[in-house]
Amino acid sequence: MSDGHLIDSSLITFTEEEVAAWEEGSPEIRAVLQRVEIRTITYMSDELQVTGIRAAPKEGKGFPCLIYNRGGNREFGAVIKEQAALFIGRVASWGYVVVASQYRGNMGGEGREEFGGADVDDVLNLIPLFGSFPQADTSRIGMYGRSRGGMMTYIALTKTDRIAAAIVDAGEANLFLSARRRPDMEEGVFKELIPGYTEHRGEVLTARSAIRWPERLCKSTPILLLHGSADWRVHPMQALGMAAALYRCRHPFRFVLFEGGDHGLSEHREEVFRLIKDWLDRYVRDRKAWPSLDPHGR
C-alpha cells in the first residue's frame, strides 16, 4: 500500500462528564462537538502503520486542510481526547479538515520515532492522506506545529512546497540550546530517540535545528511564530533567534512574543486562537498574497 493510504478510521465519542469538565475553561466546546466529527485514523507511512487523529465538519465539502504536528515524544504529548476536542476540533469547526500524526511507534503505531528523523515522513505522508477525505480541498493545506512539532514543521518545509502557510507555536528551532539548558532532554530524549546521537551529535542536532538553515525553508510558505516570554520548556531565545534568522534570509514571517506566556500560552488562549484563525483564513483558506518585503512607504 502507498504512503498516505488510509487503513482504518474510528469515531471518537465524548461522554457528558468529559464535556462538562472541559466546559468551564472552554465554554464553546459543546457547540464545537455538535459541528465536527473527530476520528482516530491509521495510515501508511514508509510501509509502517501509523496512528493519528482526523477532525472535520459534519456537513459540507471543499474545506481547506491543516496538518497538526504534536509536541512531546513517545506517549508524552500524544493527541488524547481532550486535545482532540479542545484544539483540533475547534480548528475544524472553523471549516477545516485537520489531521494529526502520533508519529511512528506511538499510540499503537508501528516502528520507532526518531525525534525529527525518518518520522518526518509521517508528517509528509499526511498530504496524500487528505485525498481519502471527500470534504477536503487538497489544493489548500496549512501546517501547525507546537513544541517538538515546530521542529517537525521546519524540517517538513525543506521537503515540500505544498504548504500554503505554517504556524510554529513554542517551537524547537535550536536543539543545541535545548541540550545545553535542559540536560534531561539530552539524556532522556535525544540520546534515546535520535539514531547515531552519541557518534554524530553535532550532525544530528544541526539537522534538527532550523536556526542553522533558514534559507532551506520553502520561500512560498509564510510562517507565524508564537512564543511565550516565560516558557521554560523551549526557551524564548529559540523563537527570537529564529525570527532573526528568517529576517536575514528574507523569509516571510510574523513573530508574536506573548508577555509572561508559558509553554502552552495558557494565559493568552483566546488571543492565540484569534491569531491562528486569522493566519489560516488569510493564507490557507483565501490564499492571500504576502505583502512586499522590499523597503517601501513614505
MARZA-54529 format. One record per residue: residue in three letters; x, y, z of N, C-alpha, C in turn. Coordinates in steps of 0.05 Angstrom, whole numbers, plus 5000, padded with zeros to 4 digits. Example, Ala and Ser with C-alpha at 12.3 -4.5 7.8 and 13.67 -1.06 7.14 Angstrom:
2
ALA526448865156524649105156526449345156/SER525749555142527349795143525850015157/
//
This chain:
298
MET501749765000500050005000501750255000/SER500850464987502450704983502350885008/ASP504351055010504451255032501951425032/GLY500851465055498451625058495851465054/HIS496151205050493651045046492251015074/LEU489651065074488151045099487450755104/ILE488250645127487850365134485250335150/ASP484850515170482650485188481850755199/SER479350785207478351025219476050955237/SER476151065262474051005282473151265295/LEU470551295298469451525311470151545340/ILE470951785349471351835378468851945389/THR467951835411465551945425466452075452/PHE464952265461465552415485463252385505/THR463852325530461852295550460952565560/GLU458552575572457552815584459452915606/GLU460552735621462452805643464952945631/GLU465952845609468352965596467753245586/VAL465453275572464753535561464253735584/ALA462953655605462353835627464953925641/ALA466853745643469453815655470954015639/TRP470754005612472154195595470754455592/GLU468154455597466454685590467154935606/GLU468054915630468655155646470955315634/GLY473055175624475255315611474855365582/SER473055215570472455235541469455235536/PRO468155455541465155455540464055395512/GLU465755415492464855365465464855065457/ILE465754895475466254615468463754465459/ARG461554515471459054365462458354435434/ALA458454695427457854775400459854665380/VAL462354655388464454535371463854245365/LEU463254095385462853805382460253745367/GLN458353935367455953895351456553935321/ARG458554095315459154155287461153975273/VAL462853835289465053685278464953395286/GLU466253235269466652955275469652905279/ILE470352765300473152705306473552405307/ARG475652315293476152025290479051965294/THR479651725304482351625303482751515275/ILE485251515266485951415240488451245241/THR488751065223491250915218491850935189/TYR494351015182495151055154497950945149/MET498650925124501250815117503351035114/SER505750975125508051155122510550995122/ASP512050995100514450835098513950545105/GLU511750435095511050155099510350085129/LEU509850295144509050265172506250355175/GLN504750225194502150325201502350525224/VAL501650765219501950985238499251085245/THR498851165271496251255280496151555282/GLY493651655283493351945284490452015290/ILE489752275286487152385291486252545267/ARG483652525261482552695240480052835250/ALA479653085245477253235252476353395228/ALA473753405224472653545201469753625207/PRO468753835193465953905196464153675188/LYS461853645201460053425195458653465168/GLU458253715160456853775135458553955118/GLY458253925091459654095072461953955059/LYS463254095041465553995027467254225016/GLY469554155005471354364994472754515016/PHE473254385039474554525061477554525058/PRO478854745065481854745067482754555088/CYS485354495088486454285105488654395123/LEU489054255145491154325164492454075175/ILE495054065174496653855187497453965215/TYR496853825236497553895263499853715272/ASN502153835279504453685288504653705319/ARG504153495333504153485362506853525373/GLY506953595399509453625413510053365429/GLY512053385446512753155463514252935448/ASN514352705461515752475449514452225461/ARG514452015445513151765453510251825462/GLU509451725485506651775494506252045506/PHE508452165516508252435528507652635505/GLY505452785508504652975488503052865465/ALA502352605467500552485447497852625446/VAL496652625423493952755420491852565432/ILE490952645456488952495470486152625465/LYS484052515477481352615471481052905477/GLU482152995500481853275508483053465487/GLN485453415479486753585459485353555432/ALA484453315425483053275400480553455399/ALA479153475422476653635423477253935425/LEU479054005444479354295450480954445430/PHE482854315417484454455397483754375368/ILE484154115362483754025335480854055327/GLY479053985345476254015340475454305335/ARG476554475352475754765349476754875322/VAL479154805314480054895288478354785265/ALA477654525268475854405247473154545246/SER472254655269469654785269469655045253/TRP472055155248472255395231471955335201/GLY471755075195471554995167474154885155/TYR475454705170477954585162477854285166/VAL479154135149479753855154482453835167/VAL482553745191485053745207486053455212/VAL488553405206489653135213492153175229/ALA492652985247495052985264496152705266/SER498752685264500152425267501052395296/GLN500852155307502052095333505052025329/TYR505952015305508651935297509051635302/ARG510751515285511151225286512051125313/GLY511050895320511750765345510150855369/ASN508351045365506851155388503851095385/MET502551065408499651025409498750805391/GLY500250585392499450345377500550325349/GLY502150525340503250525313505750355312/GLU506450275288508850115283511350285281/GLY513750155284516250295281517150425307/ARG519050615304520250755326520851045318/GLU519851235334520351515327523251595330/GLU524051795315526851885314527152185321/PHE525152305332525152585341526352765319/GLY525052755296525852935275527552795253/GLY527552535253528952375232527052275212/ALA526952005208525151895188522251935195/ASP521651995220518852045228517752305216/VAL519352475204518352705189516652605166/ASP517252365155515652255134512752205143/ASP512352155169509652115179508052375177/VAL509352605177508052855173507552905143/LEU509552855127509352905098507252715085/ASN507052475096505152285084502252345092/LEU501852545109499052645113498052805089/ILE499852905073498953055050497352885030/PRO498452655021496752475005494352365020/LEU494552335046492252235062489752405058/PHE490052665055487752845052485952755028/GLY487252615009485652524986483652314993/SER483852195017481851995026479352125038/PHE479352385041477152525054475652695033/PRO473252615025471952755003471253045009/GLN471253125034470553405040473053585040/ALA475453475034477953625035478653745008/ASP479453995008480554124984483654104987/THR484853914973487653854976489454054963/SER488354264950490054474939490554694960/ARG489254674983489654875004490354735030/ILE492954725036493854575060495654765077/GLY495154775103496854915122498154725141/MET499954825157501354645176501754805202/TYR501254665225501554785251503254595268/GLY505354695280507054535297507554665324/ARG507254515346507854635371510054475386/SER511854625399514054505413515754325395/ARG515954065401517453885383516153895355/GLY513553935354512253945328513154185311/GLY514154395324515354615309517754525294/MET519454365307521854245293520954085269/MET518853915273517853745252516853925228/THR515554145235514554325215516854445199/TYR518854545212521154665198522454465179/ILE522954225188524154025171522353955148/ALA519753925153517853865131517954085110/LEU518254335118518254565099520754575082/THR522754405088525054375070524554155049/LYS522354015052521853775035519353795018/THR517754005021515354035006514654335001/ASP513354384978512354654972509354654972/ARG508054444984505154424984503854575007/ILE505354685025504254815048503855115043/ALA501355205043500755485037501655675059/ALA501555585084502455755106502855575130/ALA504655655148505255495172505155665197/ILE504655525219504755655246506555485263/VAL508455615277510155475296509655605323/ASP508755445342507955525368509855405389/ALA511455575402513355485422515155265411/GLY516055315386517455105371520355085376/GLU521354835375524154775377525554865351/ALA527455045353528955135329531955105333/ASN532755055357535655045364536054825385/LEU536554575376536854355395539454375410/PHE541454525400543954565415543254715441/LEU541554925439540755075462539154905481/SER537354735470535754565487537454365503/ALA539454255489541254065502542854195524/ARG543654445520545254595540543654675564/ARG541154765559539454865580538054645595/ARG537454425581535954205593537353945590/PRO539253875607540653625605538753385606/ASP536453415619534453195619533453125591/MET533153335574532353285547534453135531/GLU536953215535539153085521539352785529/GLU539252735555539652465565537152285560/GLY534752395565532352235565530852235539/VAL531552415520530152425495532052405471/PHE533952595469535752595446537352345444/LYS538652265466540352025465538751775461/GLU536251765471534651525469533251495442/LEU532651715429530951705405532451765379/ILE534451935380535752025355537851815347/PRO537651685324539651495316542351625312/GLY544451485322547151585319547851825335/TYR546351875357546752125372549552135384/THR550451925397553051935411555251975391/GLU555151835369557351845349557352095332/HIS554952205327554752435308553052655320/ARG553652735345551952925359551553185344/GLY553753305335553553565321551953545296/GLU552353335281550953295255547953265259/VAL547153095278544353045281542853275295/LEU544253425312542953665324542653885303/THR544653915286544454115264542154045246/ALA541853795239539653715221536953775232/ARG536753805259534153855272533854145282/SER535754315275535854595285535454785262/ALA533054875257532455045234533955315235/ILE534755395259536155645261538755635246/ARG539755395240542255355225541855365195/TRP539355325185538955305156536255435148/PRO535755685156533155805149532755845119/GLU535055865104534855905075533755665060/ARG533655435074532655185061529555165063/LEU528255325079525355315082524055415056/CYS521755285049520355365026519555665027/LYS520555825008520156115009517256195004/SER515656014993512856094988511056025011/THR512155935033510555875057511156075079/PRO509356265083509656455106509256315132/ILE510756405152510756275179509856475200/LEU508056385217507256545241508656415265/LEU510356565278511756475302510356575327/LEU509656395345508356465370510056355393/HIS510556515413512156415436511556575461/GLY511856455484511456595509514156675521/SER514256905533516757005544517556865570/ALA515656715582516156565607516256265602/ASP516756175578516855895571519455775580/TRP519355575599521855455609522455195594/ARG520555085580521054835565522654885540/VAL521655075523523155165499523755465503/HIS526255525508526955795515526155995494/PRO525156235502524356445483526556525464/MET529056495472531256565453531256395428/GLN529956165429529756005405528056145384/ALA525756255393524056395375525256665366/LEU526556805385527857055378530057005358/GLY531656795362533756735343532656655316/MET530456495316529256415291528156645276/ALA526856835290525857075277528057225264/ALA530357255277532657405266533657255241/ALA533756985243534756835220532856855196/LEU530256845201528356875179528557155167/TYR528957355184529157635174531657655156/ARG533857545165536357565149536057445121/CYS534657225119534357095093531857175079/ARG530457375089528057495076525857285072/HIS525557125092523256935091520757075102/PRO518457045090516057175100515157055127/PHE514957225147514157125174512957355190/ARG511457275211510557455232511357335258/PHE512157495278513057395303511557535326/VAL510357375343508857485366510057355391/LEU511257525409512257435435510257525456/PHE509057335470507057395490508257445517/GLU507757675528508857755554507857565576/GLY509757435589509057255611507756995602/GLY507856935577506556695567508156445574/ASP506856235583508155985589508455815563/HIS509255565566509755395543507155345527/GLY504955325541502355285527500855545521/LEU502155775527500856035523498056045536/SER497855915559495255885571494056145580/GLU495756345587494756605596493556765572/HIS494156685548493356835524491656665505/ARG490156475516488856275500487156385477/GLU485356565484483456665463484856845443/GLU486856995451488357155432489856975413/VAL491056755423492456565406490556445386/PHE488156365394486256255375485456455353/ARG485156715361484556915341486756945321/LEU489256945330491556975312491756735293/ILE491356495304491456255288489256255266/LYS486856325274484656325254485156535233/ASP486056775241486556985221488656895201/TRP490856775211493056685194492156475174/LEU490756275185489856055168487856155147/ASP485956315156483956415137485156585115/ARG487056755123488356935104490056785084/TYR491856615093493856505076493356215066/VAL491556075080490855805071488155805058/ARG486055885072483355885061483156065037/ASP484056325040483656525020486056555001/ARG488356435008490756444992491556724985/LYS491356905005492257185000495257194995/ALA495957394979498857434972500257564996/TRP502757484999504357615020505157895012/PRO505158095030505958365022508958375015/SER509658575000512458604992514258625016/LEU516558495014518658505035520658725029/ASP520458855006522359064999521659315015/PRO523659475022523159725036521259905020/HIS519160005033517260175018515860355038/GLY514060515027512660715044514060975044/ARG512861165058513961435059516361445078/
//
